[in-house]
Amino acid sequence: MARGAEELVVFWKEWGIQALVLLSFTLQVILLITAEIRPLIDSGMLRAIVWLAYQLADTTAIYVLGHMSVIGSQSLPEHQLMAFWAPFLLLHLGGQDNITAYSIEDNRLWMRHLQIFAVQVLAAGYVLYESSLVLHQTLLRQAAILMFVVGVVKYGERVWALKRASSSNLSGKNYQSFGTVHIRNRGVSVIISGHNYGVMPAHQLLCFPMHLLKGPLPLVALGMTVLEYEWSSLYQMAEVQLSIMYDIFYSKAPVIHTWYGICIRVMSPLATITAFMLLRRFSDEDGDKYNAVDVAGTYVLLAGAIILEITSLLRAMFSSWAQAAVLTIQPFQRYGGNSCVGLVKKTFCSYLLYLVSLPRALLSYAMSNAGLPLRYWSGSMGQHNFIHLCTDSRDNRSSKIARWMGREDLWNMLVYTQSIPVPEDFSHLLDRQLRRSVSIIKESPDHIQNSRGQAALKRMGIPQEELVSWSVGIELDESILVWHIATHVYLSWHDERYPPRPALADTIQVLSNYMFFLLAARPHMLPNNASRQRYIELCNKVVNCLKYSSAEDLVSLIRERGKALDTPEIAQTLEHDPSRSSCSAEETNGALQENLTFDRASQLGEKLIDMTLDTPATSADMLDLISQVWMEMLCYVSYRCTPDSHARQLSNGGEITTVVAILMEYMKSDIFDSKRVGLTASDRP
């Protein structure tokens, strides 16, 4: 064992730096690949891989640069070529174009990154200065200077991108900055239609919903008219904008698509290729004087840098940002009259637009033929069901072990939550719900951004004093719990009485599970006053105090409780004592008298069933009512979610609440004429 340890120490002393430099390059490749699919998949495993690579990439490069600056000229003569690697470490610290920050906090720490940038540039410069190789070899000196400049520029570009992304509001600026910003049409018609949903309108109208992620921003007035409005295209445009917002906060895109960013993208590959050619000439003349492994490692670093830089250039050329930039070129805005020069300019720009649009069009065509949608975000909704959680975790061995270890809640969040694709009819339900508020003033409690289901119940003709109306006026977290349990109870009854289950019932279940998922797993996506406390208390009561063996048994107990609470004699004897936290000896099946939330959920579930049986309303009407309540609740939490939470969730694949908030911002603005929407009489408020 001792001999093996000694051999490992000897290996590390001789080859440790080489191994770490190659590890640094490998981490950059991993980041390039994983960061590309990061905004498209909501996966904990993917997040762990990206986080690990992001942290190790900076740590490894900084460590190696620090070690090389300490050793300096003390290294053996045959290893002097390693000094040439210092600029590559700066290049690695500059990161990949598709990931500058792992989380939103990294943007706010741009000053720390600026300090680290200054220190590492000095360290790399010191390594080159101390190297006799660079001082005496003309060809290698030129290559080192080229790569040093590229490394400094790319690293500085990353810091600049972090700074731009951290500018989240207008705090500290003149009050005049909050005035209205007028955006001229410049001759470009924004047509939101099935054939032109995308890039140009998404970029041109991004300033409207951007305050949802960046806080207070200037008011915007467009000098343009929307000629055509199709909901499916508007919905897809919001998805495109979700992708653009991710680029703004977590990539170099806003910096890349500037004049200096374009210059960097063009010059960096040329400089790197030139350095490779100089190294080839140097290697032919004096390469045999140095360690063969170091020479091979240098070629790997240079070839890898060339590939990464060319990849960066191609990504920038064929991105939606480039397509939008081409569409804003003057020949597209002004036809240039009948002059030959104007016609030539317009023809050239048209071919340029075709060039940058072709890869995306080919990708869209290939994916459509394969039956796959062109994704701009994860396109998924989290699912978490209270009934299934309490049933499955009660006697599950792994849950018992987690309970014994004191990590029951964390384990259940990992095991009993999942993600599913957004249902196809979700967009239609959202469209119908938003259009009902087109003619309602924004300050009204019946407007979609203020109503949590009250407007839907009012349209149904349910009096305010009824329990159903009262259930949407309590605190948000309790309202989600009550309606989630009641919805499951009602759908279980509906499946037995009116088989088979209609598609609307499936969508209702998805919406209910999603809102419950937000409360249980992502409460930061809810307004600030929402809390998981009631959720934890209710899980404790149901799992530890009730006797049931299946989901059907638990639903039956809830219904029995609801029926018991409808009896005046029993209802008068119920007392709510929040101070009690354990089960009493008198508690039996269906008797959770200490938990008001459980009582309210039981009452509501039974009330929804009674309303279907005792009123002229059909089961389809009740399903429609429940779907409207959930959709209004979703819109309410989407619009009131904090900008920081919306921006934070973009790094995890995005959230449907952000898409909903963007669409709400458009529908309440003056861009879209409600007369073009085509409201039917049943859709009008």
ROTORDO-662300 format. One record per residue (C-alpha): residue in three letters; x, y, z. Coordinates in steps of 0.1 Angstrom, whole numbers, always signed. Layout:
// residues N
  lose      x      y      z
   ALA      X      Y      Z
...
END
This chain:
// residues 685
  lose      x      y      z
   MET     +0     +0     +0
   ALA    +28    +24     +9
   ARG    +46    +16    -23
   GLY    +15    +23    -43
   ALA    +10    +56    -26
   GLU    +46    +66    -33
   GLU    +42    +58    -70
   LEU    +10    +79    -71
   VAL    +29   +108    -55
   VAL    +57   +105    -80
   PHE    +32   +103   -109
   TRP    +14   +134    -96
   LYS    +46   +154    -92
   GLU    +56   +147   -128
   TRP    +23   +146   -147
   GLY     -2   +163   -124
   ILE     -2   +196   -142
   GLN     -6   +179   -176
   ALA    -35   +158   -163
   LEU    -53   +189   -148
   VAL    -49   +209   -180
   LEU    -64   +182   -200
   LEU    -92   +179   -174
   SER    -98   +216   -178
   PHE   -103   +212   -215
   THR   -125   +181   -210
   LEU   -147   +201   -186
   GLN   -152   +227   -213
   VAL   -164   +201   -238
   ILE   -188   +187   -212
   LEU   -201   +222   -205
   LEU   -206   +229   -242
   ILE   -227   +198   -247
   THR   -247   +198   -214
   ALA   -254   +236   -214
   GLU   -269   +232   -248
   ILE   -296   +209   -236
   ARG   -299   +224   -201
   PRO   -328   +248   -209
   LEU   -347   +220   -227
   ILE   -348   +194   -200
   ASP   -360   +196   -164
   SER   -337   +169   -149
   GLY   -320   +168   -115
   MET   -293   +145   -129
   LEU   -285   +170   -157
   ARG   -284   +199   -132
   ALA   -260   +179   -111
   ILE   -237   +173   -140
   VAL   -238   +209   -152
   TRP   -232   +222   -117
   LEU   -202   +198   -111
   ALA   -186   +207   -144
   TYR   -192   +244   -139
   GLN   -176   +245   -105
   LEU   -147   +222   -114
   ALA   -139   +241   -146
   ASP   -131   +274   -128
   THR   -115   +257    -98
   THR    -92   +235   -120
   ALA    -81   +263   -142
   ILE    -74   +287   -113
   TYR    -55   +260    -94
   VAL    -33   +252   -123
   LEU    -25   +288   -131
   GLY    -17   +294    -95
   HIS     +6   +264    -94
   MET    +24   +273   -126
   SER    +29   +309   -114
   VAL    +45   +296    -82
   ILE    +68   +271   -100
   GLY    +77   +295   -128
   SER   +111   +288   -142
   GLN   +119   +261   -116
   SER   +104   +234   -138
   LEU   +127   +211   -157
   PRO   +140   +222   -191
   GLU   +121   +195   -210
   HIS    +88   +207   -194
   GLN    +93   +244   -203
   LEU    +66   +241   -230
   MET    +40   +239   -203
   ALA    +43   +277   -199
   PHE    +25   +280   -233
   TRP     -6   +264   -216
   ALA    -12   +294   -194
   PRO    -32   +314   -221
   PHE    -54   +283   -227
   LEU    -63   +283   -191
   LEU    -75   +319   -195
   LEU    -95   +307   -225
   HIS   -111   +280   -204
   LEU   -119   +305   -177
   GLY   -137   +325   -204
   GLY   -161   +295   -206
   GLN   -185   +285   -234
   ASP   -208   +309   -251
   ASN   -239   +289   -240
   ILE   -232   +291   -203
   THR   -218   +320   -183
   ALA   -237   +315   -151
   TYR   -251   +284   -134
   SER   -276   +303   -113
   ILE   -289   +338   -111
   GLU   -266   +345    -82
   ASP   -235   +341   -104
   ASN   -246   +372   -123
   ARG   -248   +393    -92
   LEU   -213   +382    -82
   TRP   -198   +398   -114
   MET   -175   +420    -93
   ARG   -160   +389    -77
   HIS   -154   +375   -112
   LEU   -138   +408   -123
   GLN   -114   +405    -94
   ILE   -106   +369   -102
   PHE   -102   +379   -138
   ALA    -75   +405   -129
   VAL    -56   +381   -107
   GLN    -56   +353   -132
   VAL    -46   +375   -161
   LEU    -16   +387   -140
   ALA     -8   +351   -131
   ALA     -9   +340   -168
   GLY    +12   +370   -178
   TYR    +37   +362   -150
   VAL    +40   +326   -162
   LEU    +48   +337   -197
   TYR    +72   +364   -185
   GLU    +92   +339   -164
   SER    +93   +313   -192
   SER   +127   +313   -210
   LEU   +110   +294   -238
   VAL    +87   +323   -247
   LEU   +115   +348   -243
   HIS   +139   +331   -266
   GLN   +118   +314   -292
   THR   +103   +338   -318
   LEU    +76   +316   -333
   LEU    +64   +303   -299
   ARG    +64   +338   -285
   GLN    +41   +350   -313
   ALA    +18   +321   -308
   ALA    +18   +327   -270
   ILE    +10   +364   -274
   LEU    -19   +355   -298
   MET    -34   +330   -274
   PHE    -29   +353   -244
   VAL    -48   +381   -262
   VAL    -76   +356   -271
   GLY    -78   +343   -236
   VAL    -79   +377   -220
   VAL   -106   +389   -245
   LYS   -128   +358   -240
   TYR   -125   +358   -202
   GLY   -133   +395   -201
   GLU   -162   +389   -224
   ARG   -176   +365   -198
   VAL   -173   +390   -170
   TRP   -190   +416   -192
   ALA   -219   +392   -199
   LEU   -223   +386   -162
   LYS   -224   +423   -155
   ARG   -251   +429   -182
   ALA   -272   +400   -169
   SER   -270   +414   -133
   SER   -286   +447   -143
   SER   -320   +436   -130
   ASN   -337   +470   -126
   LEU   -333   +507   -128
   SER   -323   +513    -92
   GLY   -299   +542    -88
   LYS   -307   +557   -123
   ASN   -325   +589   -131
   TYR   -362   +590   -126
   GLN   -365   +599   -162
   SER   -353   +563   -170
   PHE   -387   +551   -160
   GLY   -404   +571   -188
   THR   -419   +556   -219
   VAL   -396   +541   -246
   HIS   -409   +543   -281
   ILE   -400   +515   -305
   ARG   -405   +524   -341
   ASN   -418   +500   -367
   ARG   -390   +510   -392
   GLY   -412   +495   -419
   VAL   -412   +460   -405
   SER   -447   +446   -400
   VAL   -450   +423   -370
   ILE   -473   +396   -382
   ILE   -482   +370   -356
   SER   -496   +342   -378
   GLY   -492   +305   -383
   HIS   -465   +310   -410
   ASN   -445   +337   -392
   TYR   -447   +332   -355
   GLY   -412   +335   -345
   VAL   -379   +350   -344
   MET   -384   +387   -354
   PRO   -416   +393   -333
   ALA   -401   +374   -304
   HIS   -370   +396   -303
   GLN   -388   +428   -313
   LEU   -415   +425   -286
   LEU   -393   +411   -259
   CYS   -393   +444   -241
   PHE   -429   +440   -232
   PRO   -427   +409   -209
   MET   -391   +415   -198
   HIS   -400   +433   -166
   LEU   -415   +400   -154
   LEU   -379   +388   -150
   LYS   -359   +420   -145
   GLY   -382   +441   -123
   PRO   -391   +477   -130
   LEU   -382   +487   -166
   PRO   -392   +516   -188
   LEU   -427   +516   -202
   VAL   -429   +507   -238
   ALA   -449   +521   -267
   LEU   -447   +504   -301
   GLY   -451   +524   -333
   MET   -464   +493   -351
   THR   -497   +474   -357
   VAL   -502   +437   -354
   LEU   -518   +427   -387
   GLU   -529   +392   -377
   TYR   -533   +374   -345
   GLU   -534   +336   -341
   TRP   -533   +322   -305
   SER   -512   +292   -314
   SER   -485   +315   -329
   LEU   -486   +339   -300
   TYR   -482   +310   -276
   GLN   -452   +297   -295
   MET   -437   +332   -296
   ALA   -439   +332   -258
   GLU   -420   +299   -258
   VAL   -394   +314   -281
   GLN   -391   +344   -258
   LEU   -385   +320   -229
   SER   -355   +307   -247
   ILE   -343   +343   -254
   MET   -346   +352   -218
   TYR   -325   +322   -208
   ASP   -298   +334   -232
   ILE   -299   +369   -216
   PHE   -294   +356   -181
   TYR   -272   +325   -185
   SER   -252   +329   -217
   LYS   -231   +353   -237
   ALA   -258   +360   -263
   PRO   -264   +396   -255
   VAL   -227   +404   -257
   ILE   -220   +381   -287
   HIS   -245   +399   -310
   THR   -229   +433   -307
   TRP   -203   +447   -330
   TYR   -174   +439   -306
   GLY   -189   +404   -300
   ILE   -190   +397   -337
   CYS   -154   +409   -341
   ILE   -144   +385   -313
   ARG   -162   +356   -329
   VAL   -144   +362   -362
   MET   -109   +370   -349
   SER   -106   +343   -322
   PRO   -107   +313   -347
   LEU    -83   +331   -370
   ALA    -59   +339   -342
   THR    -61   +303   -328
   ILE    -55   +288   -363
   THR    -25   +311   -367
   ALA    -11   +300   -334
   PHE    -15   +264   -345
   MET     +4   +270   -377
   LEU    +32   +288   -357
   LEU    +34   +258   -333
   ARG    +37   +234   -363
   ARG    +67   +254   -376
   PHE    +82   +256   -341
   SER    +77   +218   -336
   ASP    +94   +210   -369
   GLU   +124   +231   -359
   ASP   +129   +227   -321
   GLY   +101   +204   -310
   ASP   +124   +174   -303
   LYS   +140   +193   -274
   TYR   +109   +191   -253
   ASN    +89   +163   -237
   ALA    +68   +144   -263
   VAL    +38   +143   -239
   ASP    +39   +181   -235
   VAL    +41   +186   -272
   ALA    +11   +163   -278
   GLY     -8   +180   -250
   THR     -1   +214   -266
   TYR    -15   +201   -299
   VAL    -46   +188   -282
   LEU    -52   +221   -265
   LEU    -47   +241   -297
   ALA    -68   +217   -319
   GLY    -95   +217   -292
   ALA    -95   +255   -290
   ILE    -99   +257   -327
   ILE   -129   +234   -327
   LEU   -145   +252   -298
   GLU   -140   +286   -314
   ILE   -154   +275   -347
   THR   -183   +260   -329
   SER   -188   +293   -311
   LEU   -188   +311   -345
   LEU   -213   +287   -361
   ARG   -237   +289   -331
   ALA   -236   +327   -333
   MET   -242   +327   -370
   PHE   -272   +304   -370
   SER   -289   +315   -338
   SER   -322   +333   -336
   TRP   -303   +363   -325
   ALA   -285   +365   -358
   GLN   -317   +359   -377
   ALA   -333   +388   -359
   ALA   -303   +410   -364
   VAL   -304   +404   -402
   LEU   -340   +413   -403
   THR   -333   +447   -388
   ILE   -307   +456   -415
   GLN   -318   +488   -434
   PRO   -325   +471   -468
   PHE   -352   +451   -451
   GLN   -367   +483   -437
   ARG   -364   +505   -468
   TYR   -365   +489   -502
   GLY   -340   +514   -515
   GLY   -363   +526   -543
   ASN   -358   +514   -578
   SER   -321   +519   -578
   CYS   -297   +491   -587
   VAL   -277   +496   -556
   GLY   -308   +493   -534
   LEU   -319   +462   -552
   VAL   -285   +446   -549
   LYS   -284   +453   -511
   LYS   -318   +438   -506
   THR   -309   +407   -526
   PHE   -277   +403   -507
   CYS   -295   +406   -473
   SER   -322   +382   -485
   TYR   -296   +356   -492
   LEU   -279   +363   -459
   LEU   -312   +358   -441
   TYR   -318   +326   -460
   LEU   -283   +314   -449
   VAL   -288   +320   -412
   SER   -323   +306   -413
   LEU   -316   +275   -432
   PRO   -301   +253   -403
   ARG   -331   +261   -381
   ALA   -355   +254   -409
   LEU   -338   +221   -416
   LEU   -339   +211   -380
   SER   -375   +220   -377
   TYR   -383   +200   -408
   ALA   -364   +169   -396
   MET   -380   +170   -361
   SER   -415   +175   -375
   ASN   -410   +144   -398
   ALA   -398   +125   -368
   GLY   -429   +136   -348
   LEU   -409   +157   -324
   PRO   -417   +193   -316
   LEU   -390   +220   -320
   ARG   -383   +228   -283
   TYR   -374   +261   -268
   TRP   -378   +251   -232
   SER   -385   +219   -212
   GLY   -422   +220   -222
   SER   -430   +200   -190
   MET   -452   +204   -160
   GLY   -443   +189   -126
   GLN   -468   +165   -110
   HIS   -474   +158    -73
   ASN   -505   +142    -59
   PHE   -514   +143    -22
   ILE   -536   +112    -22
   HIS   -510    +90    -39
   LEU   -482   +105    -18
   CYS   -500    +96    +15
   THR   -510    +61     +2
   ASP   -477    +51    -14
   SER   -453    +65    +13
   ARG   -472    +52    +43
   ASP   -460    +16    +41
   ASN   -431    +20    +17
   ARG   -399     +7    +31
   SER   -377    +34    +16
   SER   -400    +61    +30
   LYS   -398    +44    +64
   ILE   -361    +45    +63
   ALA   -361    +81    +53
   ARG   -386    +88    +81
   TRP   -362    +71   +106
   MET   -333    +92    +93
   GLY   -354   +124    +96
   ARG   -354   +130    +58
   GLU   -390   +119    +49
   ASP   -400   +151    +33
   LEU   -369   +153    +11
   TRP   -372   +117     +0
   ASN   -409   +120     -8
   MET   -402   +150    -29
   LEU   -376   +130    -49
   VAL   -396    +99    -53
   TYR   -432   +110    -56
   THR   -428   +139    -80
   GLN   -425   +137   -118
   SER   -427   +157   -149
   ILE   -450   +152   -179
   PRO   -454   +171   -212
   VAL   -478   +200   -212
   PRO   -512   +187   -224
   GLU   -522   +196   -259
   ASP   -554   +213   -248
   PHE   -537   +234   -221
   SER   -531   +261   -246
   HIS   -568   +262   -257
   LEU   -580   +264   -221
   LEU   -555   +292   -213
   ASP   -566   +311   -245
   ARG   -603   +309   -235
   GLN   -596   +320   -200
   LEU   -574   +350   -209
   ARG   -599   +362   -235
   ARG   -626   +364   -209
   SER   -606   +393   -193
   VAL   -599   +413   -224
   SER   -627   +438   -218
   ILE   -624   +438   -179
   ILE   -604   +466   -163
   LYS   -572   +455   -148
   GLU   -581   +467   -113
   SER   -612   +446   -112
   PRO   -612   +416    -88
   ASP   -627   +396   -117
   HIS   -597   +403   -140
   ILE   -576   +372   -146
   GLN   -545   +387   -128
   ASN   -566   +393    -97
   SER   -590   +364    -96
   ARG   -581   +331    -80
   GLY   -614   +314    -91
   GLN   -639   +340    -79
   ALA   -647   +351   -114
   ALA   -653   +315   -126
   LEU   -676   +308    -97
   LYS   -695   +341   -103
   ARG   -700   +331   -139
   MET   -715   +298   -126
   GLY   -739   +318   -105
   ILE   -726   +304    -71
   PRO   -734   +328    -42
   GLN   -705   +344    -23
   GLU   -716   +328    +10
   GLU   -714   +293     -4
   LEU   -685   +271     +7
   VAL   -673   +268    -29
   SER   -668   +305    -32
   TRP   -654   +308     +2
   SER   -627   +282     -6
   VAL   -610   +305    -31
   GLY   -609   +335     -7
   ILE   -587   +318    +20
   GLU   -549   +320    +19
   LEU   -534   +308    -13
   ASP   -515   +278     +1
   GLU   -545   +265    +19
   SER   -567   +272    -11
   ILE   -544   +250    -33
   LEU   -545   +222     -8
   VAL   -583   +223     -4
   TRP   -590   +224    -41
   HIS   -564   +198    -49
   ILE   -579   +172    -25
   ALA   -614   +181    -35
   THR   -606   +178    -72
   HIS   -592   +143    -67
   VAL   -622   +133    -47
   TYR   -646   +147    -73
   LEU   -628   +131   -103
   SER   -627    +97    -85
   TRP   -665   +100    -81
   HIS   -669   +112   -116
   ASP   -649    +83   -131
   GLU   -672    +58   -113
   ARG   -704    +75   -123
   TYR   -697    +87   -158
   PRO   -671    +64   -175
   PRO   -650    +68   -195
   ARG   -631    +98   -183
   PRO   -632   +128   -207
   ALA   -601   +145   -219
   LEU   -610   +176   -198
   ALA   -609   +156   -166
   ASP   -573   +145   -175
   THR   -563   +181   -180
   ILE   -579   +191   -147
   GLN   -560   +164   -129
   VAL   -528   +176   -145
   LEU   -535   +213   -135
   SER   -544   +202    -99
   ASN   -512   +181    -96
   TYR   -491   +209   -110
   MET   -504   +235    -86
   PHE   -498   +211    -58
   PHE   -463   +204    -71
   LEU   -455   +241    -70
   LEU   -466   +244    -34
   ALA   -448   +212    -23
   ALA   -416   +213    -44
   ARG   -412   +249    -58
   PRO   -429   +273    -34
   HIS   -406   +301    -47
   MET   -427   +301    -79
   LEU   -457   +312    -58
   PRO   -464   +346    -44
   ASN   -443   +355    -13
   ASN   -471   +348    +12
   ALA   -474   +311     +2
   SER   -459   +285    +26
   ARG   -454   +248    +28
   GLN   -463   +247    +65
   ARG   -499   +236    +59
   TYR   -487   +210    +34
   ILE   -463   +195    +60
   GLU   -489   +195    +87
   LEU   -516   +179    +66
   CYS   -492   +151    +54
   ASN   -483   +144    +90
   LYS   -520   +142   +100
   VAL   -531   +120    +72
   VAL   -501    +96    +71
   ASN   -499    +91   +109
   CYS   -535    +95   +121
   LEU   -558    +78    +95
   LYS   -562    +41    +88
   TYR   -564    +32    +52
   SER   -548     +7    +28
   SER   -553    +22     -6
   ALA   -561    +55    -25
   GLU   -597    +44    -28
   ASP   -599    +39    +10
   LEU   -585    +74    +16
   VAL   -609    +90     -8
   SER   -638    +72     +9
   LEU   -626    +85    +43
   ILE   -625   +120    +29
   ARG   -660   +117    +15
   GLU   -673   +103    +48
   ARG   -657   +132    +66
   GLY   -673   +157    +42
   LYS   -707   +141    +47
   ALA   -703   +142    +85
   LEU   -695   +179    +84
   ASP   -727   +186    +65
   THR   -747   +174    +95
   PRO   -755   +205   +117
   GLU   -752   +186   +150
   ILE   -717   +173   +142
   ALA   -705   +205   +126
   GLN   -714   +225   +157
   THR   -693   +202   +179
   LEU   -661   +205   +158
   GLU   -634   +227   +173
   HIS   -602   +237   +156
   ASP   -572   +237   +179
   PRO   -540   +245   +160
   SER   -519   +240   +190
   ARG   -524   +202   +189
   SER   -499   +184   +168
   SER   -503   +147   +177
   CYS   -531   +122   +173
   SER   -554   +117   +203
   ALA   -567    +83   +215
   GLU   -602    +92   +204
   GLU   -593    +98   +168
   THR   -605    +71   +145
   ASN   -611    +67   +107
   GLY   -623   +100    +93
   ALA   -618   +120   +125
   LEU   -591   +146   +119
   GLN   -609   +173   +139
   GLU   -577   +193   +146
   ASN   -569   +200   +109
   LEU   -591   +227    +95
   THR   -576   +223    +60
   PHE   -586   +187    +59
   ASP   -621   +195    +70
   ARG   -624   +222    +43
   ALA   -611   +199    +16
   SER   -635   +172    +27
   GLN   -665   +196    +27
   LEU   -655   +210     -7
   GLY   -651   +176    -24
   GLU   -685   +165    -12
   LYS   -701   +199    -21
   LEU   -689   +196    -57
   ILE   -705   +162    -60
   ASP   -737   +174    -44
   MET   -738   +204    -68
   THR   -736   +180    -98
   LEU   -764   +158    -84
   ASP   -787   +185    -70
   THR   -786   +212    -96
   PRO   -795   +214   -133
   ALA   -757   +217   -140
   THR   -744   +187   -159
   SER   -711   +169   -151
   ALA   -696   +186   -181
   ASP   -705   +220   -166
   MET   -689   +211   -133
   LEU   -657   +199   -150
   ASP   -656   +232   -169
   LEU   -660   +251   -137
   ILE   -632   +232   -120
   SER   -609   +237   -150
   GLN   -616   +275   -149
   VAL   -609   +277   -112
   TRP   -576   +260   -116
   MET   -567   +280   -147
   GLU   -575   +313   -129
   MET   -554   +302    -99
   LEU   -525   +293   -123
   CYS   -527   +327   -139
   TYR   -529   +344   -105
   VAL   -497   +328    -92
   SER   -479   +332   -126
   TYR   -484   +369   -127
   ARG   -476   +374    -90
   CYS   -444   +353    -90
   THR   -414   +374    -83
   PRO   -391   +384   -112
   ASP   -362   +367    -94
   SER   -381   +334    -93
   HIS   -390   +335   -129
   ALA   -354   +342   -139
   ARG   -340   +315   -115
   GLN   -363   +288   -129
   LEU   -351   +294   -165
   SER   -318   +276   -156
   ASN   -339   +244   -147
   GLY   -357   +242   -180
   GLY   -382   +270   -174
   GLU   -417   +268   -160
   ILE   -451   +270   -176
   THR   -460   +298   -152
   THR   -434   +320   -170
   VAL   -451   +313   -203
   VAL   -485   +321   -188
   ALA   -472   +354   -173
   ILE   -458   +364   -207
   LEU   -491   +358   -225
   MET   -510   +376   -198
   GLU   -487   +406   -203
   TYR   -495   +406   -240
   MET   -532   +401   -236
   LYS   -536   +430   -212
   SER   -516   +454   -234
   ASP   -529   +474   -263
   ILE   -509   +455   -289
   PHE   -536   +430   -297
   ASP   -571   +441   -306
   SER   -597   +420   -289
   LYS   -620   +423   -319
   ARG   -595   +403   -339
   VAL   -596   +375   -313
   GLY   -631   +365   -323
   LEU   -647   +361   -289
   THR   -679   +340   -289
   ALA   -708   +349   -267
   SER   -700   +321   -243
   ASP   -665   +334   -239
   ARG   -674   +369   -230
   PRO   -674   +378   -193
END
